[in-house]
Amino acid sequence: MSLSPEIALKTLDGQDARVGDYADKVLLVVNVASKCGFTPQYEGLEALYRRFKAQGFVVLGFPCDQFGHQEPGDAAAILSFCSTSYDVTFPMFAKTNVNGEDTHPLFKALKHEAPGLLGTEAVKWNFTKFLVDRQGKVVRRYAPADKPADLAKDIAPLLA
């Protein structure tokens, strides 16, 4: 099953968007946080984005404060942190819930299509990554500890 192009998104600067805006792109959807042990992965995510964006690859970052209150800031603080600390240029979205009653529809779909260990759907921590092909099919879920550079081997064939 493919992700619905109608799933509504809100950019970090408050603009309306939807999954369909990224049709025909290979996506890496990541729940991110500014004060997490994995936060330095922003550098690797940005490197992947810059390496493959001309071929139709996009990283979509979704700040999440559901794990240890590691994304306490508002949109302006998150935007400032990402641009000044890691020169992030990939699209960033409004703070998002990835678990619980208020799980964003995008993450409901991602988790359903690519369950984690032992079939559990819950996202376990920040920097869980979901790879989505050009047709909107969820190809794979990656754990927070999986380094962005190691994902290049899975991304490149989807861009060919």
N, C-alpha and C positions, 0 to 999 in steps of 0.2 A: 504494500500500500504506500502511496505517496503522501507527502505533507500537503495539506490543503493550501492553495495559493491565497485563500481568503483569510487566513489567520492574521489578525490585526497585531501590529507592533507599534511601539512608540519609541522614537529615537531619544537619545540622552538629552538632546536639545529641544525635545517636546514636539517634534514633527510626527505626523501620522505616516505609517508605512505598513506594508503587509508582506507576507512571505513571497507572494507572487512578484514583488519587485525584484526578487533575486532568481527569477525563472531562468533556466538554462545555465545556471552557475553551479559550480561545486562549492558546497558550504561546509565550514567547520563552525558549529555552534558551540559556544563555551560559556559556562557560568563563571564569572570572574569576580575577584575581590581585591581591594587595595591593601589589605593588611593581613594577608595569608602567607604561609610559608611557601606557597606555590606562586605568589605574585610575580617573581622574576620571570615566570613563563610568558608574561606579556612580551618580553624581548623576542622569544622564540616564535610566538604567534605572529608578531609584526614581521619577523624575518620570512616566515612562510607566506604571509600575505603579499609582501613585496616581491618575493621570488615567483609566485604563481599567478598574481592578479591579472597580468596581461593575457593569460590563457583562460580566464574565466573563473578564478577561484576567489572566494570571499570568506574572511573570518567575521563572524557575528558575535560580538561580546555582550553578554547580559550580566551586569552587576547583580550580585545576590548577597543579601545580609542574613541568610538563614543558617549559616554555619559559624558559630562562635562570634557573632557580631563583627565580622571581618570586613564589612562594607558599610561603615556607619555614616559616611558622608552623603550629602545631597548631590543632585545632578552636577551642579557647578564644581563641587569639590572633586567628584569622580573624574569629570572631564579635565580639570586642571592637573590632577595627579597623573592621569594616563598620558596626557600630552607632554608634560614637563619631565616626568620620570622615565617614560618609555617611548616617547615620540609615536604614540599609537595613531595610525591613520585609518585603520579598518573601522567599519561601522560599529558604534556602541549604542546600546539601547537603555531605556529606563530601567531602574531597579526592578527586578523580577523575582517572583517566587517560583522555585523549581520543584517544591514538594508541598504537601498539605492541601487543605481545602481550596486555597487560592492559587494553586499551581497554574501558571500561564498555559494557555492552550497549546502553544508551541512545544513546551516541555512535556505536557501530557502526551502529545503525539510522539515525540522523540523517545521518551521512556518506554512507551508501549511498543514501538517498532524495534527498539534495541535495548532489551532489558539487560540488567547488570548480572553480576555473579548469582548463580543459583536461581535465575529468573526474576530476581527482585527488580522492581521498577524504580524505586527511590534513588535519587541522586545522593551519593554518600558525602560529597564534599565539594568545595570550590574547585574550579578548573577541570570538571568532568567535560569531556569533549564528545561531540557527535558529528560524524562525517556523513554528508548527504550528497548524493550524486545529482547530475543535471536534471534528472527526471523527478527529483524531490523524494527519492527513496532513501531511507536511512540505511547506510551501509555498515556502520560500525560505531560502537561506543568505546571510548578510551577512558581509563582511570585518571584521576588527578595527577598521579605520579608519572604518567606517560609524557615524555618530553616532546614538545612540538616538533623538533627536528626529526624525531623518529617517525613521525607521521607522513613525511614527504614520500616515502616508498608506497604508501597507500593512496596518496593524493594524485601523484603524477599519472598513474594509469587511468584515473577517472577523467583527466583532462585531455588525454590523447585522442 
